[in-house]
Amino acid sequence: MFILLALLFLSRCGSAGKTVLQPVVQISPPPIVDGETSVYQWIQDSLLLGYRQLTINRIQLDVPVFRIVTVDRFFPSENPSPNRPFRTQHGTPQTESTVVTVTRADLTPQTVLFVPAPNDTLYWVAVDYRHRIAEILTRTPNGTIENRLPIGALTFDINQLPLLCRSLKILPGPPLHTLIVLPLTAPPGGMSVLAEITISGIDTVVVPAGTFECQKVIVKLPEFEEEYWVEKVGARRLIKYFNRHTGRGLKLMLSTIGVNPTEKLSH
């Protein structure tokens, strides 16, 4: 069922003061089968940095939700840099994970839990969206930091953007403006920022999983810009991702239903 979200924001455009209405947008979650799992390569400058495994399950809590589990596994790096800040400890791969729940009807965020690599300066970050406010708890060695952020009808968590980009149908026109909550910030505590989301067109994308016709979605935030290539037909899987600020990207390796593909990964 299509959920119509329209005319929720007004934006000023140009020096003449012309008012441009928020474009009509439909959020229509793709036909996700329970246990959909996709494995990606983390790439920067053609260097393989590690892997991401993303699994989506359909579950019933207080309301029907998607549970999105993201596990990132980075290889050891002898020479970390600002553009490659992946942590390493005793020469072993580092793994961090995020669990997000969102409603199946309109992708309203419900909860988030982020667990960083073991030698990170944080223990965990948790967010609860269920009381019309983003309640962010950040656990550090020096104690817990609490923050509360107001949210609205078009508020999403940064960790759910891959699924959001799969689900958006934006009519041609001005960008969609929405509020994005960033639970993981430095210094810790979390924040919210205004984002612009646009549909850029159709590209043919070649990745290890094959060749796909994709819709390109651009997400602009104050500090960085992201590009998502989403499968044009079918389940609209995320095929490719690129962060213009960091130079890091994801490429789809394989996608399965109800099968754990972890054993197929090797460095």
N, C-alpha and C positions, 0 to 999 in steps of 0.2 A: 504494500500500500504506500502511495506517495504521501509524504508529509510536506506540506507547502509552507515554507518560511519566507515571508516577503515583507518588504517595506518596514523593516525593523530598525533601520538606521537611516539617517540623512547625512550626506557629506557635501561640503562646499567645494566647488571646482572652479578654478581660475580666478583672476583678479576682478572679473565682473560680478562675482558673487552669485553665480548661477547655482541653483540647488539641483543636485542629481540624486534621484531616489536609489536606494539599495536595489540591486537587480533581483529578479525573481530567482529563487534557488529551490531545487527539490533535493531532499535527502532520501534516497531510495537504496537501502543496504542491499548489496549483491546477494545472489543465492548461495550463501556460504553453507557448506556441508559440515556437520559437526566433526571436529578433529582435523580441519584443514591445516596442513603444515607446509611451510615454504622455507627453503634454505637459500641463503644469499652469500655471496662473497663480498667482504669489505675490501675495497680497492682505493688506492691513492697513487697517482702517477704510475699506473700499471703495476704497482707493487701490491701483492696480496697480503693484507693485514690480519685477516682472520675470517670468521664466519658469523652469520646471524641466523638463528632459527626462530621463526615466528609461527605460533600455533593459535588458531581461533576455535573456540568451543562455544556452542549454544547451550546455555544453562538457564535454570529457573531459580531466581532468588525471590526477593519481594516482587520483582517484575522480570519479564524475560530479558536476558542480557546476553551480549557477547563477552566472553572472557578472552582477552588477548595476552598471550604470554610471549615475551621477547627475550631471548637469551643470546647475548653477544660474547663470543670467545675470540680473544685477540692473542696473537702469537707474541712471544717474548721479543723485545726490541733492545738492542744494545745501546742505541743512540736515540732516545726519545727527544722530540723537538716540539715547539708550540703547535706545529701543524700535525704532529704525530704523537700526541700525548698519552698513548696507550701505556698503561702501567705494567711493570713486570716485577716479579718477585722470585728470587732463587732460580731464575731461568725457566720458569714454568708459565704456560699460557694463563691468562687472566680472564675470568668470566664474571660478567655482571648481568643482572636480569631485571625485568620489569613486568608486573602483572597489572593489567588495566581492565576494568569492567565498564561497559557502556550499554545503554538500553538498545534493544534491537529495533525499536520503532523509529527513533530519531537520533540515535547515537549520543544522547545526553550522557555526559560522564558521571559515573557513580563513585568509583574508588580507584586509587593508584597506589602501588607499592613498588619502590625502586630499591634494589639491593646491589650496591657497588662491589667492585673487586675487593678482596680481603684486605689489601694494604691501602685502601682509600682513606681519606681523612674523614669520611662519613660512615656511619653504621647503616642507616637506611633513611629513606624519605617516604612518608605516607601522606596521601591526600584523600579527604572525604568531601564529596560534592553533593551529598544527598539532602542537605538542609538549606539549599539555595545559597550556599556560600562555599568557597573553597577553603577548607580547614587543612593547613599544611603543617605537618610535624616533621622536623628534621633532627635526627638523632646523631650527635657528635660525641667525641670523647669527653668534651667539656659540658655535656648536658643536652637537653632537648630544646630546640628553638620552635616556637609556635607562631604561626601567622594566619590571618584570616583575610580573604580577598572576596569582595562582592563579585557575583557572576550574573549573567543575563541569559536570554533565550538562545543566543548564538555564541555560547562559550564552550570551548573544547580544550582538552589537555594536549600538550605537545606530543605525548606518547601515543595518542590515538590518530595522529595525522595520516599514517598510511591507510587506515581503514576509512577515514573521512574522505580522503581523495578518491578512494574507490567508489564512494557512495554519492558524491556530489554531481548534480546536473545543473549547470549554470547556463542561463540563456545569454546569448551574446550581448555585450554592453560593458558597463563599468565593472571594476573588480568587486567581488564580494568582500565586505568588511566584517570581521569577526574577532572575538576576544580569545586569545590563546593564553592558557596558564602554563608557566614554566616552573615546575616544582624544584628543579635542580638549578641553583644559581650560585654565584660566588660574589660576595659572601653568601653563606647559606640563608635560606628563609623563603625563597620562592617569590615570584612576581607575575603580573599579567601584562600582556602587550597587545596592541592592535595589529592585526594581520590583514593583508590583502591576498585574496585567492582568485586566480584567473585561469581560464582554459586557453592554452596557447595554440592548440591545433592537433593534427594527427601526424605521428612519426612512425617509421619502420625501425624497430629496435632489435639488435642482435645481441644476445646474451648466451651464457653457457647452456641455458635451458632450451634455446631455439630462437626463432625469428618471430616477432609479434608486431601486429599493428596496434599502436598505443595512442591513447589520448594523453597529451602532456598537460600537467597541472603545475602552476607556479605559485609558491607560497612565499610572500615577502613579509619579513618581520623587521623590526628596527635594526637588529644586529647582524642578520644574515638572510640569505635567500635560498630556498630549496626548490628542486625540480623533481617531480614525480611522473613517471611514465606508467600509465595504468592500462591494462589489457582492454581493448576496445569492446570486445564481446565476451559472452560467457560470464564467468565468475568475477571478471574485472580484477584479476590479481595484480598486485604491484610487481612490475617487471624490472624496473630500474629506478634508482634514486641518485641524486647528486646534490651536494651542499656547495654552493659557489664560494662560501667564505672559507671553509676548511679544505676544500678540494677532495674530500672523501666521498665515496659513493658505494652503492650496493648494486649487485647484478644477480638476478635469479639463477640459481643452479638447478633446482628441482622442486617439484611440488607434489605432495602426496595427500591422501585422505586416510586417516586412521592408522598410519604406519609411521613409526619413528625412524627418520632417515639418518640419525646421528652416526650410525656405524659406517655410513658411506663417506664421511668426511675424513680427510687426511691432509697433512701439510706437505 
